[in-house]
Amino acid sequence: MIKGVFFDLDGTLIRSMYFHYLGWKTVLLKQDVIINKTDFYKKEGTKLNQLLKEFFKENNKNFNVKLIAKLIEKKNNFYIKNNKSTFYPGVINLLKYLKKNNVYTSIVTAGSKKRVLNTLPKNFLNLFNSIITGDDCTRGKPYPDPYLLALKKSKLKKKQCIVLENAPLGIKSANNAGICSVAITNTLHKTNFKEAKYIISSANEFKILINKINEKYS
């Protein structure tokens, strides 16, 4: 029986990945660092400081801790000012359905707490029992830490929970935590999710999947 659902945020619940890409592209161009959109989408979920280090190394550019922190702040400010994110179809109905049925829900994102709290409506955030951000774990996805923290806060067992992710690193994180992983093909083709337990294409399909799993064990 599914009693807890842990959601990635960007690209899973909200259409925001392009605006994150645009923010990083704009900020990094001034450092002569070029990024590829598809590559960025595949890296989604990486802790921000690690993500930037990878971009600099791929472009053979030097960096330091101070520069990394400055660029993260600039990108967050760019995103807060310029993003026009919307919810994917069926997301709000799914969350209300889970809340009505007393299912524990959590956001598990690599994004900063500041950005999450400043860009999402309070009535949306209030639909969740907990919010795990990149500020809460030393190690991010694909390490299991973010989902293990969500599990700890939920006080549920691993077999009672399920994870919804749109990125390969998020699927690996869920698998490494020993929690059932579901990939949603909002931003990447299904061929990128060979390690996922299930692959779905919409919030409504995810709702159907949860009900099927519950029926199986009822």
C-alpha positions as CSV (number, residue, x, y, z in Angstrom):
1,M,0.0,0.0,0.0
2,I,1.4,3.4,-1.0
3,K,1.3,5.8,1.9
4,G,4.0,8.2,0.9
5,V,4.9,9.9,-2.4
6,F,8.1,11.8,-2.9
7,F,8.2,14.2,-5.9
8,D,11.0,15.8,-7.7
9,L,10.0,19.4,-8.5
10,D,11.4,20.9,-11.7
11,G,10.4,19.1,-14.8
12,T,8.2,16.7,-12.7
13,L,5.5,18.9,-11.2
14,I,6.3,22.3,-12.9
15,R,7.3,23.3,-16.4
16,S,10.5,25.1,-15.3
17,M,13.4,23.3,-16.8
18,Y,13.8,25.6,-19.8
19,F,13.9,28.7,-17.5
20,H,16.6,27.0,-15.4
21,Y,18.5,26.3,-18.6
22,L,18.1,29.8,-19.8
23,G,19.3,31.2,-16.4
24,W,22.4,29.0,-16.4
25,K,23.1,29.7,-20.1
26,T,22.9,33.5,-19.5
27,V,25.0,33.5,-16.4
28,L,27.7,31.1,-17.7
29,L,28.1,32.8,-21.1
30,K,29.8,35.7,-19.3
31,Q,32.3,33.1,-18.1
32,D,32.8,31.7,-21.6
33,V,31.2,28.5,-20.4
34,I,28.8,26.9,-22.9
35,I,26.1,24.4,-21.9
36,N,23.9,22.0,-23.9
37,K,20.2,21.9,-23.1
38,T,19.8,18.1,-23.4
39,D,23.0,17.5,-21.4
40,F,21.7,19.9,-18.7
41,Y,18.3,18.1,-18.6
42,K,20.2,14.8,-18.0
43,K,22.2,16.3,-15.2
44,E,19.2,17.7,-13.5
45,G,19.1,16.9,-9.8
46,T,22.8,17.4,-9.2
47,K,23.7,19.7,-6.3
48,L,24.2,23.2,-7.8
49,N,27.8,23.6,-6.8
50,Q,28.7,20.2,-8.3
51,L,26.7,21.0,-11.5
52,L,28.7,24.2,-12.0
53,K,32.0,22.4,-11.4
54,E,31.1,19.9,-14.1
55,F,30.2,22.7,-16.5
56,F,33.5,24.5,-15.9
57,K,35.6,21.3,-16.3
58,E,33.8,20.4,-19.5
59,N,34.7,23.8,-20.9
60,N,38.3,23.7,-19.5
61,K,37.8,26.8,-17.4
62,N,39.1,27.6,-14.0
63,F,36.8,28.2,-11.1
64,N,36.9,28.6,-7.3
65,V,34.4,28.2,-4.5
66,K,33.7,32.0,-4.3
67,L,32.9,32.2,-8.0
68,I,30.6,29.2,-7.9
69,A,28.6,30.7,-5.0
70,K,28.3,34.0,-6.8
71,L,27.1,32.4,-10.0
72,I,24.5,30.3,-8.1
73,E,23.2,33.5,-6.5
74,K,23.0,35.3,-9.9
75,K,21.2,32.4,-11.6
76,N,18.7,32.1,-8.7
77,N,18.0,35.9,-9.0
78,F,17.6,35.5,-12.8
79,Y,15.2,32.6,-12.4
80,I,13.1,34.4,-9.8
81,K,12.8,37.4,-12.0
82,N,12.3,35.7,-15.4
83,N,10.6,32.3,-14.9
84,K,7.1,31.8,-16.3
85,S,6.7,28.2,-15.0
86,T,3.3,26.5,-15.0
87,F,2.1,23.2,-13.5
88,Y,2.0,20.2,-15.7
89,P,-1.6,19.0,-16.5
90,G,-3.2,17.0,-13.7
91,V,-0.6,17.9,-11.1
92,I,-2.9,19.9,-8.8
93,N,-5.7,17.4,-9.0
94,L,-3.2,14.6,-8.2
95,L,-1.8,16.4,-5.1
96,K,-5.3,17.2,-3.9
97,Y,-6.3,13.5,-4.4
98,L,-3.3,12.3,-2.4
99,K,-4.0,14.8,0.4
100,K,-7.7,13.8,0.5
101,N,-6.6,10.2,0.9
102,N,-4.1,11.0,3.7
103,V,-1.1,10.1,1.6
104,Y,2.2,11.7,2.9
105,T,3.7,13.9,0.2
106,S,7.1,15.5,-0.1
107,I,9.0,17.7,-2.6
108,V,12.6,16.5,-3.0
109,T,14.6,19.0,-5.1
110,A,18.2,20.0,-5.6
111,G,17.0,23.7,-5.8
112,S,17.7,26.1,-3.1
113,K,15.1,26.7,-0.3
114,K,15.1,30.4,-1.2
115,R,14.2,29.8,-4.8
116,V,11.5,27.3,-4.0
117,L,9.8,29.5,-1.4
118,N,10.1,32.6,-3.5
119,T,8.7,31.2,-6.8
120,L,5.9,28.8,-5.8
121,P,2.4,29.7,-4.5
122,K,1.9,29.0,-0.8
123,N,-1.4,27.2,-1.6
124,F,0.7,24.8,-3.7
125,L,3.5,24.3,-1.1
126,N,0.8,23.7,1.6
127,L,-0.3,20.6,-0.3
128,F,3.0,18.9,0.9
129,N,3.9,17.5,4.3
130,S,7.6,18.3,3.9
131,I,10.0,20.1,1.5
132,I,13.5,18.8,1.0
133,T,15.9,21.2,-0.9
134,G,19.5,21.2,-1.9
135,D,20.3,23.1,1.3
136,D,19.3,20.1,3.5
137,C,21.8,17.4,2.3
138,T,25.5,17.5,1.9
139,R,25.2,14.9,-0.9
140,G,22.6,15.3,-3.6
141,K,21.2,13.0,-6.2
142,P,22.2,10.4,-7.4
143,Y,23.2,9.7,-3.8
144,P,20.3,8.3,-1.7
145,D,20.5,11.1,1.0
146,P,17.7,13.4,-0.3
147,Y,15.1,10.6,-0.5
148,L,16.3,8.9,2.8
149,L,15.7,12.3,4.5
150,A,12.2,12.5,3.0
151,L,11.7,8.9,4.2
152,K,12.9,9.8,7.7
153,K,10.6,12.8,7.9
154,S,7.6,10.7,6.7
155,K,8.2,8.0,9.4
156,L,7.1,5.4,6.8
157,K,8.8,2.2,5.5
158,K,10.5,2.2,2.2
159,K,8.0,-0.3,0.8
160,Q,5.2,2.1,1.6
161,C,6.7,4.9,-0.6
162,I,7.2,5.7,-4.2
163,V,9.2,8.4,-6.0
164,L,8.3,10.4,-9.1
165,E,11.2,11.8,-11.1
166,N,11.9,13.3,-14.6
167,A,15.7,12.8,-14.6
168,P,18.0,9.8,-14.6
169,L,20.0,11.0,-11.6
170,G,16.8,11.3,-9.6
171,I,15.8,7.7,-10.5
172,K,19.3,6.5,-9.4
173,S,18.8,8.4,-6.1
174,A,15.5,6.7,-5.4
175,N,16.9,3.3,-6.4
176,N,20.0,3.9,-4.2
177,A,17.6,4.7,-1.3
178,G,15.7,1.5,-1.9
179,I,12.5,3.2,-2.8
180,C,10.3,2.4,-5.8
181,S,11.1,4.7,-8.7
182,V,8.8,6.1,-11.4
183,A,10.0,8.1,-14.3
184,I,7.8,10.7,-16.0
185,T,8.7,11.6,-19.6
186,N,8.1,15.3,-19.3
187,T,11.6,16.4,-20.4
188,L,13.4,13.3,-21.6
189,H,12.5,10.3,-23.8
190,K,11.7,7.0,-22.0
191,T,15.0,5.5,-23.3
192,N,16.8,7.5,-20.7
193,F,15.0,5.7,-17.9
194,K,16.1,2.0,-18.1
195,E,16.7,1.9,-14.4
196,A,13.2,3.1,-13.4
197,K,10.7,0.6,-12.0
198,Y,7.9,2.2,-14.0
199,I,7.7,4.8,-16.7
200,I,4.7,7.0,-17.2
201,S,3.9,10.1,-19.3
202,S,1.5,12.2,-17.1
203,A,0.3,13.0,-13.6
204,N,-3.0,11.2,-14.3
205,E,-1.2,8.1,-15.4
206,F,0.8,8.3,-12.2
207,K,-2.5,8.4,-10.2
208,I,-3.7,5.3,-12.1
209,L,-0.4,3.5,-11.3
210,I,-0.7,4.2,-7.6
211,N,-4.2,2.9,-7.5
212,K,-3.2,-0.3,-9.4
213,I,-0.3,-0.9,-6.9
214,N,-2.7,-0.4,-4.0
215,E,-5.3,-2.7,-5.5
216,K,-2.6,-5.4,-5.9
217,Y,-1.7,-5.3,-2.2
218,S,-5.2,-4.6,-0.8
